[in-house]
Amino acid sequence: MTVLTDGAYWGTGLVVPRRRRGKRPLLPVQEADNAEHCKVRARVEHTFARMKNYKILRDCRQRGDGLHHAVQAVARMHNLALTA
């Protein structure tokens, strides 16, 4: 599984956007990679934002697997709403 992250996770082994070194600009291929990286991350972040509209997640203060099950339930409801 590939995990896309932002620049805060630099050096962790996860996939982060490329950054320029010193005053050298990024190559066009690297800029295109960064643009694609941004598009994918934006879709995921928008999904998280939509899921927070459900009160169960907004007010969730559960411990253990409770939060995990709540997120799964909201994700399923969100997917059902998209297909309806």
PDB file with SEQRES, HELIX, SHEET and CRYST1 records, atoms N, CA, C and O in Angstrom:
SEQRES   1 A   84  MET THR VAL LEU THR ASP GLY ALA TYR TRP GLY THR GLY          
SEQRES   2 A   84  LEU VAL VAL PRO ARG ARG ARG ARG GLY LYS ARG PRO LEU          
SEQRES   3 A   84  LEU PRO VAL GLN GLU ALA ASP ASN ALA GLU HIS CYS LYS          
SEQRES   4 A   84  VAL ARG ALA ARG VAL GLU HIS THR PHE ALA ARG MET LYS          
SEQRES   5 A   84  ASN TYR LYS ILE LEU ARG ASP CYS ARG GLN ARG GLY ASP          
SEQRES   6 A   84  GLY LEU HIS HIS ALA VAL GLN ALA VAL ALA ARG MET HIS          
SEQRES   7 A   84  ASN LEU ALA LEU THR ALA                                      
HELIX    1 AA1 GLY A    7  TYR A    9  5                                   3    
HELIX    2 AA2 PRO A   28  MET A   51  1                                  24    
HELIX    3 AA3 LYS A   55  ARG A   58  1                                   4    
HELIX    4 AA4 ASP A   65  THR A   83  1                                  19    
CRYST1    1.000    1.000    1.000  90.00  90.00  90.00 P 1           1          
ATOM      1  N   MET A   1       0.846  -1.158   0.000  1.00  0.00           N  
ATOM      2  CA  MET A   1       0.000   0.000   0.000  1.00  0.00           C  
ATOM      3  C   MET A   1       0.904   1.237   0.000  1.00  0.00           C  
ATOM      4  O   MET A   1       1.891   1.300   0.732  1.00  0.00           O  
ATOM      5  N   THR A   2       0.555   2.194  -0.815  1.00  0.00           N  
ATOM      6  CA  THR A   2       1.302   3.443  -0.899  1.00  0.00           C  
ATOM      7  C   THR A   2       0.577   4.508  -0.100  1.00  0.00           C  
ATOM      8  O   THR A   2      -0.636   4.673  -0.229  1.00  0.00           O  
ATOM      9  N   VAL A   3       1.318   5.229   0.723  1.00  0.00           N  
ATOM     10  CA  VAL A   3       0.737   6.288   1.541  1.00  0.00           C  
ATOM     11  C   VAL A   3       1.284   7.618   1.050  1.00  0.00           C  
ATOM     12  O   VAL A   3       2.489   7.867   1.098  1.00  0.00           O  
ATOM     13  N   LEU A   4       0.369   8.478   0.571  1.00  0.00           N  
ATOM     14  CA  LEU A   4       0.755   9.817   0.120  1.00  0.00           C  
ATOM     15  C   LEU A   4       0.588  10.777   1.283  1.00  0.00           C  
ATOM     16  O   LEU A   4      -0.446  10.782   1.951  1.00  0.00           O  
ATOM     17  N   THR A   5       1.603  11.588   1.522  1.00  0.00           N  
ATOM     18  CA  THR A   5       1.545  12.534   2.635  1.00  0.00           C  
ATOM     19  C   THR A   5       1.966  13.913   2.155  1.00  0.00           C  
ATOM     20  O   THR A   5       2.330  14.105   0.995  1.00  0.00           O  
ATOM     21  N   ASP A   6       1.908  14.868   3.074  1.00  0.00           N  
ATOM     22  CA  ASP A   6       2.411  16.196   2.740  1.00  0.00           C  
ATOM     23  C   ASP A   6       3.869  16.305   3.205  1.00  0.00           C  
ATOM     24  O   ASP A   6       4.446  15.334   3.695  1.00  0.00           O  
ATOM     25  N   GLY A   7       4.440  17.467   3.049  1.00  0.00           N  
ATOM     26  CA  GLY A   7       5.850  17.669   3.353  1.00  0.00           C  
ATOM     27  C   GLY A   7       6.221  17.502   4.813  1.00  0.00           C  
ATOM     28  O   GLY A   7       7.406  17.429   5.139  1.00  0.00           O  
ATOM     29  N   ALA A   8       5.231  17.441   5.706  1.00  0.00           N  
ATOM     30  CA  ALA A   8       5.519  17.278   7.126  1.00  0.00           C  
ATOM     31  C   ALA A   8       6.112  15.912   7.442  1.00  0.00           C  
ATOM     32  O   ALA A   8       6.720  15.734   8.498  1.00  0.00           O  
ATOM     33  N   TYR A   9       5.948  14.952   6.549  1.00  0.00           N  
ATOM     34  CA  TYR A   9       6.414  13.595   6.796  1.00  0.00           C  
ATOM     35  C   TYR A   9       7.700  13.284   6.034  1.00  0.00           C  
ATOM     36  O   TYR A   9       7.986  12.121   5.749  1.00  0.00           O  
ATOM     37  N   TRP A  10       8.469  14.307   5.708  1.00  0.00           N  
ATOM     38  CA  TRP A  10       9.718  14.150   4.975  1.00  0.00           C  
ATOM     39  C   TRP A  10      10.674  13.251   5.766  1.00  0.00           C  
ATOM     40  O   TRP A  10      10.836  13.436   6.972  1.00  0.00           O  
ATOM     41  N   GLY A  11      11.303  12.288   5.104  1.00  0.00           N  
ATOM     42  CA  GLY A  11      12.282  11.418   5.745  1.00  0.00           C  
ATOM     43  C   GLY A  11      11.694  10.229   6.478  1.00  0.00           C  
ATOM     44  O   GLY A  11      12.418   9.525   7.183  1.00  0.00           O  
ATOM     45  N   THR A  12      10.401   9.985   6.334  1.00  0.00           N  
ATOM     46  CA  THR A  12       9.763   8.864   7.025  1.00  0.00           C  
ATOM     47  C   THR A  12       9.629   7.637   6.138  1.00  0.00           C  
ATOM     48  O   THR A  12       9.213   6.579   6.610  1.00  0.00           O  
ATOM     49  N   GLY A  13       9.973   7.758   4.861  1.00  0.00           N  
ATOM     50  CA  GLY A  13       9.811   6.651   3.937  1.00  0.00           C  
ATOM     51  C   GLY A  13       8.470   6.652   3.224  1.00  0.00           C  
ATOM     52  O   GLY A  13       8.230   5.816   2.354  1.00  0.00           O  
ATOM     53  N   LEU A  14       7.593   7.584   3.583  1.00  0.00           N  
ATOM     54  CA  LEU A  14       6.306   7.707   2.904  1.00  0.00           C  
ATOM     55  C   LEU A  14       6.483   8.564   1.661  1.00  0.00           C  
ATOM     56  O   LEU A  14       7.515   9.215   1.496  1.00  0.00           O  
ATOM     57  N   VAL A  15       5.489   8.568   0.790  1.00  0.00           N  
ATOM     58  CA  VAL A  15       5.575   9.326  -0.462  1.00  0.00           C  
ATOM     59  C   VAL A  15       5.188  10.780  -0.192  1.00  0.00           C  
ATOM     60  O   VAL A  15       4.041  11.079   0.140  1.00  0.00           O  
ATOM     61  N   VAL A  16       6.156  11.669  -0.339  1.00  0.00           N  
ATOM     62  CA  VAL A  16       5.934  13.105  -0.134  1.00  0.00           C  
ATOM     63  C   VAL A  16       6.197  13.828  -1.448  1.00  0.00           C  
ATOM     64  O   VAL A  16       6.905  13.303  -2.307  1.00  0.00           O  
ATOM     65  N   PRO A  17       5.638  15.028  -1.620  1.00  0.00           N  
ATOM     66  CA  PRO A  17       5.922  15.774  -2.847  1.00  0.00           C  
ATOM     67  C   PRO A  17       7.405  16.155  -2.911  1.00  0.00           C  
ATOM     68  O   PRO A  17       8.068  16.313  -1.886  1.00  0.00           O  
ATOM     69  N   ARG A  18       7.892  16.293  -4.115  1.00  0.00           N  
ATOM     70  CA  ARG A  18       9.287  16.713  -4.291  1.00  0.00           C  
ATOM     71  C   ARG A  18       9.411  18.187  -3.976  1.00  0.00           C  
ATOM     72  O   ARG A  18       8.468  18.955  -4.168  1.00  0.00           O  
ATOM     73  N   ARG A  19      10.566  18.575  -3.497  1.00  0.00           N  
ATOM     74  CA  ARG A  19      10.798  19.990  -3.252  1.00  0.00           C  
ATOM     75  C   ARG A  19      12.101  20.387  -3.923  1.00  0.00           C  
ATOM     76  O   ARG A  19      12.983  19.562  -4.160  1.00  0.00           O  
ATOM     77  N   ARG A  20      12.192  21.658  -4.217  1.00  0.00           N  
ATOM     78  CA  ARG A  20      13.390  22.108  -4.920  1.00  0.00           C  
ATOM     79  C   ARG A  20      14.547  22.225  -3.942  1.00  0.00           C  
ATOM     80  O   ARG A  20      14.354  22.495  -2.757  1.00  0.00           O  
ATOM     81  N   ARG A  21      15.725  22.021  -4.448  1.00  0.00           N  
ATOM     82  CA  ARG A  21      16.943  22.093  -3.644  1.00  0.00           C  
ATOM     83  C   ARG A  21      17.647  23.403  -3.932  1.00  0.00           C  
ATOM     84  O   ARG A  21      18.026  23.672  -5.072  1.00  0.00           O  
ATOM     85  N   GLY A  22      17.819  24.201  -2.928  1.00  0.00           N  
ATOM     86  CA  GLY A  22      18.484  25.489  -3.117  1.00  0.00           C  
ATOM     87  C   GLY A  22      17.705  26.370  -4.067  1.00  0.00           C  
ATOM     88  O   GLY A  22      16.496  26.549  -3.917  1.00  0.00           O  
ATOM     89  N   LYS A  23      18.393  26.912  -5.033  1.00  0.00           N  
ATOM     90  CA  LYS A  23      17.741  27.804  -6.005  1.00  0.00           C  
ATOM     91  C   LYS A  23      17.393  27.096  -7.305  1.00  0.00           C  
ATOM     92  O   LYS A  23      16.869  27.715  -8.231  1.00  0.00           O  
ATOM     93  N   ARG A  24      17.683  25.790  -7.379  1.00  0.00           N  
ATOM     94  CA  ARG A  24      17.374  25.040  -8.596  1.00  0.00           C  
ATOM     95  C   ARG A  24      15.887  24.732  -8.656  1.00  0.00           C  
ATOM     96  O   ARG A  24      15.330  24.196  -7.697  1.00  0.00           O  
ATOM     97  N   PRO A  25      15.235  25.062  -9.766  1.00  0.00           N  
ATOM     98  CA  PRO A  25      13.795  24.739  -9.886  1.00  0.00           C  
ATOM     99  C   PRO A  25      13.606  23.247 -10.125  1.00  0.00           C  
ATOM    100  O   PRO A  25      14.539  22.539 -10.504  1.00  0.00           O  
ATOM    101  N   LEU A  26      12.383  22.787  -9.896  1.00  0.00           N  
ATOM    102  CA  LEU A  26      12.056  21.395 -10.180  1.00  0.00           C  
ATOM    103  C   LEU A  26      12.004  21.159 -11.682  1.00  0.00           C  
ATOM    104  O   LEU A  26      11.695  22.064 -12.458  1.00  0.00           O  
ATOM    105  N   LEU A  27      12.308  19.945 -12.073  1.00  0.00           N  
ATOM    106  CA  LEU A  27      12.173  19.562 -13.477  1.00  0.00           C  
ATOM    107  C   LEU A  27      10.690  19.470 -13.821  1.00  0.00           C  
ATOM    108  O   LEU A  27       9.870  19.230 -12.935  1.00  0.00           O  
ATOM    109  N   PRO A  28      10.331  19.657 -15.088  1.00  0.00           N  
ATOM    110  CA  PRO A  28       8.908  19.552 -15.468  1.00  0.00           C  
ATOM    111  C   PRO A  28       8.269  18.223 -15.058  1.00  0.00           C  
ATOM    112  O   PRO A  28       7.100  18.196 -14.671  1.00  0.00           O  
ATOM    113  N   VAL A  29       9.011  17.134 -15.136  1.00  0.00           N  
ATOM    114  CA  VAL A  29       8.481  15.825 -14.731  1.00  0.00           C  
ATOM    115  C   VAL A  29       8.179  15.816 -13.232  1.00  0.00           C  
ATOM    116  O   VAL A  29       7.163  15.268 -12.804  1.00  0.00           O  
ATOM    117  N   GLN A  30       9.057  16.417 -12.446  1.00  0.00           N  
ATOM    118  CA  GLN A  30       8.841  16.480 -11.004  1.00  0.00           C  
ATOM    119  C   GLN A  30       7.644  17.369 -10.665  1.00  0.00           C  
ATOM    120  O   GLN A  30       6.881  17.062  -9.749  1.00  0.00           O  
ATOM    121  N   GLU A  31       7.483  18.454 -11.391  1.00  0.00           N  
ATOM    122  CA  GLU A  31       6.319  19.319 -11.168  1.00  0.00           C  
ATOM    123  C   GLU A  31       5.032  18.583 -11.508  1.00  0.00           C  
ATOM    124  O   GLU A  31       4.028  18.722 -10.811  1.00  0.00           O  
ATOM    125  N   ALA A  32       5.065  17.791 -12.591  1.00  0.00           N  
ATOM    126  CA  ALA A  32       3.884  17.005 -12.963  1.00  0.00           C  
ATOM    127  C   ALA A  32       3.580  15.960 -11.889  1.00  0.00           C  
ATOM    128  O   ALA A  32       2.415  15.728 -11.564  1.00  0.00           O  
ATOM    129  N   ASP A  33       4.618  15.330 -11.338  1.00  0.00           N  
ATOM    130  CA  ASP A  33       4.418  14.366 -10.244  1.00  0.00           C  
ATOM    131  C   ASP A  33       3.780  15.043  -9.039  1.00  0.00           C  
ATOM    132  O   ASP A  33       2.862  14.497  -8.427  1.00  0.00           O  
ATOM    133  N   ASN A  34       4.268  16.229  -8.701  1.00  0.00           N  
ATOM    134  CA  ASN A  34       3.703  16.968  -7.567  1.00  0.00           C  
ATOM    135  C   ASN A  34       2.242  17.323  -7.809  1.00  0.00           C  
ATOM    136  O   ASN A  34       1.426  17.252  -6.890  1.00  0.00           O  
ATOM    137  N   ALA A  35       1.905  17.705  -9.038  1.00  0.00           N  
ATOM    138  CA  ALA A  35       0.519  18.056  -9.356  1.00  0.00           C  
ATOM    139  C   ALA A  35      -0.388  16.837  -9.192  1.00  0.00           C  
ATOM    140  O   ALA A  35      -1.481  16.948  -8.638  1.00  0.00           O  
ATOM    141  N   GLU A  36       0.058  15.686  -9.667  1.00  0.00           N  
ATOM    142  CA  GLU A  36      -0.733  14.460  -9.525  1.00  0.00           C  
ATOM    143  C   GLU A  36      -0.862  14.075  -8.054  1.00  0.00           C  
ATOM    144  O   GLU A  36      -1.932  13.665  -7.604  1.00  0.00           O  
ATOM    145  N   HIS A  37       0.218  14.208  -7.322  1.00  0.00           N  
ATOM    146  CA  HIS A  37       0.225  13.930  -5.879  1.00  0.00           C  
ATOM    147  C   HIS A  37      -0.825  14.798  -5.181  1.00  0.00           C  
ATOM    148  O   HIS A  37      -1.590  14.315  -4.346  1.00  0.00           O  
ATOM    149  N   CYS A  38      -0.851  16.082  -5.533  1.00  0.00           N  
ATOM    150  CA  CYS A  38      -1.811  17.025  -4.944  1.00  0.00           C  
ATOM    151  C   CYS A  38      -3.248  16.643  -5.259  1.00  0.00           C  
ATOM    152  O   CYS A  38      -4.116  16.709  -4.388  1.00  0.00           O  
ATOM    153  N   LYS A  39      -3.503  16.247  -6.493  1.00  0.00           N  
ATOM    154  CA  LYS A  39      -4.863  15.877  -6.893  1.00  0.00           C  
ATOM    155  C   LYS A  39      -5.381  14.697  -6.076  1.00  0.00           C  
ATOM    156  O   LYS A  39      -6.523  14.702  -5.616  1.00  0.00           O  
ATOM    157  N   VAL A  40      -4.535  13.692  -5.903  1.00  0.00           N  
ATOM    158  CA  VAL A  40      -4.956  12.503  -5.160  1.00  0.00           C  
ATOM    159  C   VAL A  40      -5.180  12.852  -3.692  1.00  0.00           C  
ATOM    160  O   VAL A  40      -6.194  12.463  -3.112  1.00  0.00           O  
ATOM    161  N   ARG A  41      -4.254  13.574  -3.095  1.00  0.00           N  
ATOM    162  CA  ARG A  41      -4.401  13.959  -1.694  1.00  0.00           C  
ATOM    163  C   ARG A  41      -5.630  14.834  -1.477  1.00  0.00           C  
ATOM    164  O   ARG A  41      -6.310  14.708  -0.458  1.00  0.00           O  
ATOM    165  N   ALA A  42      -5.916  15.712  -2.419  1.00  0.00           N  
ATOM    166  CA  ALA A  42      -7.083  16.591  -2.288  1.00  0.00           C  
ATOM    167  C   ALA A  42      -8.374  15.776  -2.260  1.00  0.00           C  
ATOM    168  O   ALA A  42      -9.281  16.087  -1.487  1.00  0.00           O  
ATOM    169  N   ARG A  43      -8.468  14.748  -3.084  1.00  0.00           N  
ATOM    170  CA  ARG A  43      -9.672  13.904  -3.090  1.00  0.00           C  
ATOM    171  C   ARG A  43      -9.874  13.240  -1.736  1.00  0.00           C  
ATOM    172  O   ARG A  43     -10.991  13.179  -1.223  1.00  0.00           O  
ATOM    173  N   VAL A  44      -8.783  12.744  -1.165  1.00  0.00           N  
ATOM    174  CA  VAL A  44      -8.872  12.088   0.140  1.00  0.00           C  
ATOM    175  C   VAL A  44      -9.259  13.092   1.217  1.00  0.00           C  
ATOM    176  O   VAL A  44     -10.120  12.808   2.050  1.00  0.00           O  
ATOM    177  N   GLU A  45      -8.631  14.259   1.206  1.00  0.00           N  
ATOM    178  CA  GLU A  45      -8.946  15.282   2.210  1.00  0.00           C  
ATOM    179  C   GLU A  45     -10.390  15.760   2.083  1.00  0.00           C  
ATOM    180  O   GLU A  45     -11.042  16.025   3.094  1.00  0.00           O  
ATOM    181  N   HIS A  46     -10.896  15.874   0.861  1.00  0.00           N  
ATOM    182  CA  HIS A  46     -12.297  16.268   0.667  1.00  0.00           C  
ATOM    183  C   HIS A  46     -13.238  15.198   1.206  1.00  0.00           C  
ATOM    184  O   HIS A  46     -14.282  15.518   1.775  1.00  0.00           O  
ATOM    185  N   THR A  47     -12.878  13.935   1.031  1.00  0.00           N  
ATOM    186  CA  THR A  47     -13.696  12.848   1.570  1.00  0.00           C  
ATOM    187  C   THR A  47     -13.743  12.919   3.083  1.00  0.00           C  
ATOM    188  O   THR A  47     -14.807  12.760   3.682  1.00  0.00           O  
ATOM    189  N   PHE A  48     -12.582  13.159   3.714  1.00  0.00           N  
ATOM    190  CA  PHE A  48     -12.567  13.303   5.171  1.00  0.00           C  
ATOM    191  C   PHE A  48     -13.449  14.475   5.603  1.00  0.00           C  
ATOM    192  O   PHE A  48     -14.179  14.371   6.589  1.00  0.00           O  
ATOM    193  N   ALA A  49     -13.386  15.567   4.883  1.00  0.00           N  
ATOM    194  CA  ALA A  49     -14.198  16.743   5.226  1.00  0.00           C  
ATOM    195  C   ALA A  49     -15.683  16.423   5.122  1.00  0.00           C  
ATOM    196  O   ALA A  49     -16.470  16.838   5.972  1.00  0.00           O  
ATOM    197  N   ARG A  50     -16.073  15.682   4.077  1.00  0.00           N  
ATOM    198  CA  ARG A  50     -17.484  15.307   3.929  1.00  0.00           C  
ATOM    199  C   ARG A  50     -17.923  14.374   5.042  1.00  0.00           C  
ATOM    200  O   ARG A  50     -19.040  14.482   5.550  1.00  0.00           O  
ATOM    201  N   MET A  51     -17.037  13.452   5.423  1.00  0.00           N  
ATOM    202  CA  MET A  51     -17.388  12.508   6.483  1.00  0.00           C  
ATOM    203  C   MET A  51     -17.609  13.224   7.808  1.00  0.00           C  
ATOM    204  O   MET A  51     -18.408  12.771   8.627  1.00  0.00           O  
ATOM    205  N   LYS A  52     -16.917  14.330   8.029  1.00  0.00           N  
ATOM    206  CA  LYS A  52     -17.075  15.066   9.281  1.00  0.00           C  
ATOM    207  C   LYS A  52     -18.440  15.745   9.382  1.00  0.00           C  
ATOM    208  O   LYS A  52     -18.813  16.227  10.452  1.00  0.00           O  
ATOM    209  N   ASN A  53     -19.179  15.784   8.289  1.00  0.00           N  
ATOM    210  CA  ASN A  53     -20.539  16.330   8.331  1.00  0.00           C  
ATOM    211  C   ASN A  53     -21.485  15.428   9.116  1.00  0.00           C  
ATOM    212  O   ASN A  53     -22.528  15.881   9.588  1.00  0.00           O  
ATOM    213  N   TYR A  54     -21.125  14.155   9.257  1.00  0.00           N  
ATOM    214  CA  TYR A  54     -21.954  13.238  10.028  1.00  0.00           C  
ATOM    215  C   TYR A  54     -21.685  13.464  11.511  1.00  0.00           C  
ATOM    216  O   TYR A  54     -20.536  13.450  11.953  1.00  0.00           O  
ATOM    217  N   LYS A  55     -22.732  13.669  12.254  1.00  0.00           N  
ATOM    218  CA  LYS A  55     -22.615  14.015  13.675  1.00  0.00           C  
ATOM    219  C   LYS A  55     -21.851  12.954  14.458  1.00  0.00           C  
ATOM    220  O   LYS A  55     -21.144  13.286  15.410  1.00  0.00           O  
ATOM    221  N   ILE A  56     -21.977  11.702  14.083  1.00  0.00           N  
ATOM    222  CA  ILE A  56     -21.319  10.634  14.835  1.00  0.00           C  
ATOM    223  C   ILE A  56     -19.800  10.826  14.852  1.00  0.00           C  
ATOM    224  O   ILE A  56     -19.152  10.491  15.843  1.00  0.00           O  
ATOM    225  N   LEU A  57     -19.227  11.359  13.777  1.00  0.00           N  
ATOM    226  CA  LEU A  57     -17.786  11.596  13.769  1.00  0.00           C  
ATOM    227  C   LEU A  57     -17.430  12.929  14.392  1.00  0.00           C  
ATOM    228  O   LEU A  57     -16.400  13.048  15.057  1.00  0.00           O  
ATOM    229  N   ARG A  58     -18.253  13.917  14.189  1.00  0.00           N  
ATOM    230  CA  ARG A  58     -17.962  15.245  14.713  1.00  0.00           C  
ATOM    231  C   ARG A  58     -17.933  15.226  16.233  1.00  0.00           C  
ATOM    232  O   ARG A  58     -17.101  15.891  16.850  1.00  0.00           O  
ATOM    233  N   ASP A  59     -18.829  14.474  16.832  1.00  0.00           N  
ATOM    234  CA  ASP A  59     -18.944  14.439  18.282  1.00  0.00           C  
ATOM    235  C   ASP A  59     -18.335  13.176  18.897  1.00  0.00           C  
ATOM    236  O   ASP A  59     -18.490  12.936  20.094  1.00  0.00           O  
ATOM    237  N   CYS A  60     -17.663  12.393  18.111  1.00  0.00           N  
ATOM    238  CA  CYS A  60     -17.167  11.102  18.576  1.00  0.00           C  
ATOM    239  C   CYS A  60     -16.038  11.281  19.597  1.00  0.00           C  
ATOM    240  O   CYS A  60     -15.042  11.952  19.326  1.00  0.00           O  
ATOM    241  N   ARG A  61     -16.209  10.677  20.758  1.00  0.00           N  
ATOM    242  CA  ARG A  61     -15.170  10.698  21.785  1.00  0.00           C  
ATOM    243  C   ARG A  61     -14.915   9.271  22.264  1.00  0.00           C  
ATOM    244  O   ARG A  61     -14.627   9.042  23.439  1.00  0.00           O  
ATOM    245  N   GLN A  62     -15.022   8.323  21.348  1.00  0.00           N  
ATOM    246  CA  GLN A  62     -14.907   6.919  21.723  1.00  0.00           C  
ATOM    247  C   GLN A  62     -13.447   6.493  21.769  1.00  0.00           C  
ATOM    248  O   GLN A  62     -12.580   7.125  21.166  1.00  0.00           O  
ATOM    249  N   ARG A  63     -13.196   5.429  22.482  1.00  0.00           N  
ATOM    250  CA  ARG A  63     -11.842   4.885  22.569  1.00  0.00           C  
ATOM    251  C   ARG A  63     -11.821   3.495  21.932  1.00  0.00           C  
ATOM    252  O   ARG A  63     -12.861   2.869  21.723  1.00  0.00           O  
ATOM    253  N   GLY A  64     -10.626   3.040  21.635  1.00  0.00           N  
ATOM    254  CA  GLY A  64     -10.476   1.693  21.090  1.00  0.00           C  
ATOM    255  C   GLY A  64     -11.037   1.575  19.686  1.00  0.00           C  
ATOM    256  O   GLY A  64     -10.861   2.467  18.856  1.00  0.00           O  
ATOM    257  N   ASP A  65     -11.717   0.462  19.428  1.00  0.00           N  
ATOM    258  CA  ASP A  65     -12.265   0.190  18.104  1.00  0.00           C  
ATOM    259  C   ASP A  65     -13.543   0.971  17.818  1.00  0.00           C  
ATOM    260  O   ASP A  65     -14.027   0.943  16.687  1.00  0.00           O  
ATOM    261  N   GLY A  66     -14.097   1.657  18.792  1.00  0.00           N  
ATOM    262  CA  GLY A  66     -15.341   2.387  18.583  1.00  0.00           C  
ATOM    263  C   GLY A  66     -15.230   3.402  17.468  1.00  0.00           C  
ATOM    264  O   GLY A  66     -16.113   3.491  16.615  1.00  0.00           O  
ATOM    265  N   LEU A  67     -14.150   4.169  17.468  1.00  0.00           N  
ATOM    266  CA  LEU A  67     -13.949   5.170  16.421  1.00  0.00           C  
ATOM    267  C   LEU A  67     -13.768   4.490  15.067  1.00  0.00           C  
ATOM    268  O   LEU A  67     -14.297   4.958  14.059  1.00  0.00           O  
ATOM    269  N   HIS A  68     -13.022   3.387  15.045  1.00  0.00           N  
ATOM    270  CA  HIS A  68     -12.796   2.645  13.803  1.00  0.00           C  
ATOM    271  C   HIS A  68     -14.132   2.206  13.196  1.00  0.00           C  
ATOM    272  O   HIS A  68     -14.359   2.370  11.998  1.00  0.00           O  
ATOM    273  N   HIS A  69     -15.009   1.651  14.031  1.00  0.00           N  
ATOM    274  CA  HIS A  69     -16.310   1.188  13.534  1.00  0.00           C  
ATOM    275  C   HIS A  69     -17.189   2.363  13.106  1.00  0.00           C  
ATOM    276  O   HIS A  69     -17.932   2.254  12.131  1.00  0.00           O  
ATOM    277  N   ALA A  70     -17.113   3.473  13.819  1.00  0.00           N  
ATOM    278  CA  ALA A  70     -17.884   4.647  13.438  1.00  0.00           C  
ATOM    279  C   ALA A  70     -17.434   5.175  12.080  1.00  0.00           C  
ATOM    280  O   ALA A  70     -18.265   5.540  11.249  1.00  0.00           O  
ATOM    281  N   VAL A  71     -16.116   5.217  11.851  1.00  0.00           N  
ATOM    282  CA  VAL A  71     -15.595   5.693  10.568  1.00  0.00           C  
ATOM    283  C   VAL A  71     -16.024   4.754   9.451  1.00  0.00           C  
ATOM    284  O   VAL A  71     -16.416   5.211   8.377  1.00  0.00           O  
ATOM    285  N   GLN A  72     -15.957   3.461   9.686  1.00  0.00           N  
ATOM    286  CA  GLN A  72     -16.399   2.500   8.663  1.00  0.00           C  
ATOM    287  C   GLN A  72     -17.872   2.696   8.337  1.00  0.00           C  
ATOM    288  O   GLN A  72     -18.258   2.668   7.169  1.00  0.00           O  
ATOM    289  N   ALA A  73     -18.694   2.894   9.357  1.00  0.00           N  
ATOM    290  CA  ALA A  73     -20.127   3.076   9.124  1.00  0.00           C  
ATOM    291  C   ALA A  73     -20.397   4.342   8.328  1.00  0.00           C  
ATOM    292  O   ALA A  73     -21.214   4.334   7.407  1.00  0.00           O  
ATOM    293  N   VAL A  74     -19.724   5.418   8.670  1.00  0.00           N  
ATOM    294  CA  VAL A  74     -19.926   6.675   7.951  1.00  0.00           C  
ATOM    295  C   VAL A  74     -19.429   6.545   6.518  1.00  0.00           C  
ATOM    296  O   VAL A  74     -20.060   7.068   5.599  1.00  0.00           O  
ATOM    297  N   ALA A  75     -18.313   5.860   6.311  1.00  0.00           N  
ATOM    298  CA  ALA A  75     -17.795   5.658   4.960  1.00  0.00           C  
ATOM    299  C   ALA A  75     -18.809   4.881   4.120  1.00  0.00           C  
ATOM    300  O   ALA A  75     -19.026   5.202   2.951  1.00  0.00           O  
ATOM    301  N   ARG A  76     -19.420   3.874   4.709  1.00  0.00           N  
ATOM    302  CA  ARG A  76     -20.431   3.099   3.967  1.00  0.00           C  
ATOM    303  C   ARG A  76     -21.644   3.964   3.635  1.00  0.00           C  
ATOM    304  O   ARG A  76     -22.174   3.893   2.526  1.00  0.00           O  
ATOM    305  N   MET A  77     -22.083   4.777   4.591  1.00  0.00           N  
ATOM    306  CA  MET A  77     -23.220   5.656   4.328  1.00  0.00           C  
ATOM    307  C   MET A  77     -22.880   6.665   3.237  1.00  0.00           C  
ATOM    308  O   MET A  77     -23.707   6.957   2.373  1.00  0.00           O  
ATOM    309  N   HIS A  78     -21.677   7.185   3.280  1.00  0.00           N  
ATOM    310  CA  HIS A  78     -21.231   8.141   2.269  1.00  0.00           C  
ATOM    311  C   HIS A  78     -21.236   7.482   0.889  1.00  0.00           C  
ATOM    312  O   HIS A  78     -21.711   8.073  -0.081  1.00  0.00           O  
ATOM    313  N   ASN A  79     -20.713   6.268   0.800  1.00  0.00           N  
ATOM    314  CA  ASN A  79     -20.693   5.557  -0.484  1.00  0.00           C  
ATOM    315  C   ASN A  79     -22.099   5.259  -0.968  1.00  0.00           C  
ATOM    316  O   ASN A  79     -22.369   5.348  -2.165  1.00  0.00           O  
ATOM    317  N   LEU A  80     -22.998   4.909  -0.061  1.00  0.00           N  
ATOM    318  CA  LEU A  80     -24.393   4.683  -0.459  1.00  0.00           C  
ATOM    319  C   LEU A  80     -25.025   5.960  -0.985  1.00  0.00           C  
ATOM    320  O   LEU A  80     -25.759   5.933  -1.973  1.00  0.00           O  
ATOM    321  N   ALA A  81     -24.746   7.071  -0.332  1.00  0.00           N  
ATOM    322  CA  ALA A  81     -25.296   8.352  -0.780  1.00  0.00           C  
ATOM    323  C   ALA A  81     -24.774   8.723  -2.175  1.00  0.00           C  
ATOM    324  O   ALA A  81     -25.495   9.325  -2.970  1.00  0.00           O  
ATOM    325  N   LEU A  82     -23.523   8.363  -2.465  1.00  0.00           N  
ATOM    326  CA  LEU A  82     -22.957   8.650  -3.780  1.00  0.00           C  
ATOM    327  C   LEU A  82     -23.598   7.812  -4.880  1.00  0.00           C  
ATOM    328  O   LEU A  82     -23.730   8.276  -6.013  1.00  0.00           O  
ATOM    329  N   THR A  83     -23.996   6.586  -4.559  1.00  0.00           N  
ATOM    330  CA  THR A  83     -24.569   5.693  -5.576  1.00  0.00           C  
ATOM    331  C   THR A  83     -26.060   5.908  -5.753  1.00  0.00           C  
ATOM    332  O   THR A  83     -26.631   5.473  -6.752  1.00  0.00           O  
ATOM    333  N   ALA A  84     -26.696   6.568  -4.807  1.00  0.00           N  
ATOM    334  CA  ALA A  84     -28.161   6.763  -4.894  1.00  0.00           C  
ATOM    335  C   ALA A  84     -28.516   7.861  -5.865  1.00  0.00           C  
ATOM    336  O   ALA A  84     -29.695   8.156  -6.059  1.00  0.00           O  
TER     337      ALA A  84                                                      
END                                                                             
